[in-house]
Amino acid sequence: MREKIVSLTSAGVRRLPEMRRHLRAFVCDDLFLGQAAPPQSDARFWPSSRTTLNCMYQTSLQLRFDYYDILAEIRCSLTADLVVVVGIQLLSNLY
């Protein structure tokens, strides 16, 4: 269920009622299609609200840090490209 919460949070689900609706549909329609769904007391398939919120929060933090890492990588790449271009221009001015 954690993977599903992570994927839904990454897709933009931010509210607990919406997440619970998606999880209910996932369990009933995908995992147990044509079978009886597990009891609501089974935390493996029906995580508590606090567990779901914690997972959503951790995922949102990870996405935020991934975003900053991507920006830093782009910034380093652009800086390196700029250094190469300026170095080539300086060398061409010498000859």
MODELLER restraints for C-alpha pairs under 7 A, 6 or more apart:
rsr = mdl.restraints
at = mdl.atoms
rsr.add(forms.Gaussian(group=physical.xy_distance, feature=features.Distance(at['CA:1:A'], at['CA:45:A']), mean=6.54, stdev=0.5))
rsr.add(forms.Gaussian(group=physical.xy_distance, feature=features.Distance(at['CA:5:A'], at['CA:55:A']), mean=6.99, stdev=0.5))
rsr.add(forms.Gaussian(group=physical.xy_distance, feature=features.Distance(at['CA:5:A'], at['CA:56:A']), mean=6.72, stdev=0.5))
rsr.add(forms.Gaussian(group=physical.xy_distance, feature=features.Distance(at['CA:6:A'], at['CA:56:A']), mean=6.73, stdev=0.5))
rsr.add(forms.Gaussian(group=physical.xy_distance, feature=features.Distance(at['CA:6:A'], at['CA:59:A']), mean=5.98, stdev=0.5))
rsr.add(forms.Gaussian(group=physical.xy_distance, feature=features.Distance(at['CA:9:A'], at['CA:56:A']), mean=6.08, stdev=0.5))
rsr.add(forms.Gaussian(group=physical.xy_distance, feature=features.Distance(at['CA:9:A'], at['CA:59:A']), mean=6.83, stdev=0.5))
rsr.add(forms.Gaussian(group=physical.xy_distance, feature=features.Distance(at['CA:13:A'], at['CA:19:A']), mean=6.39, stdev=0.5))
rsr.add(forms.Gaussian(group=physical.xy_distance, feature=features.Distance(at['CA:16:A'], at['CA:53:A']), mean=6.89, stdev=0.5))
rsr.add(forms.Gaussian(group=physical.xy_distance, feature=features.Distance(at['CA:27:A'], at['CA:45:A']), mean=6.99, stdev=0.5))
rsr.add(forms.Gaussian(group=physical.xy_distance, feature=features.Distance(at['CA:28:A'], at['CA:37:A']), mean=5.98, stdev=0.5))
rsr.add(forms.Gaussian(group=physical.xy_distance, feature=features.Distance(at['CA:40:A'], at['CA:46:A']), mean=6.04, stdev=0.5))
